[in-house]
Amino acid sequence: MSTLTLVHRRDCPLCDEMLAELHELGRTLPLPALEIVDVDDDPVLQRRHGLHVPVLLLDGSVVCRHRLDPQELERLLRARA
């Protein structure tokens, strides 16, 4: 079973936008469970992603940064099916 992870930061409009777009996409496309993690709560994530949030991960691999790429996410989900 796959997992989506949204790496975000508090008070980040792009992060809020990606989360809203994911919820909207989930109405038409079955998405895996979504875990939301704060980049500032984890030193490893801070080093890895720094200011480049939001980041959407599928099973730990980067799907997209800054803006949701629904076509890429759908392509990766199909490849895992």
Secondary structure, 3 states (H helix, E strand, C coil): CCEEEEEECCCCHHHHHHHHHHHHHCCCCCCCEEEEEEHHHCHHHHHHHCCCCCEEEECCEEEEECCCCHHHHHHHHHHHC
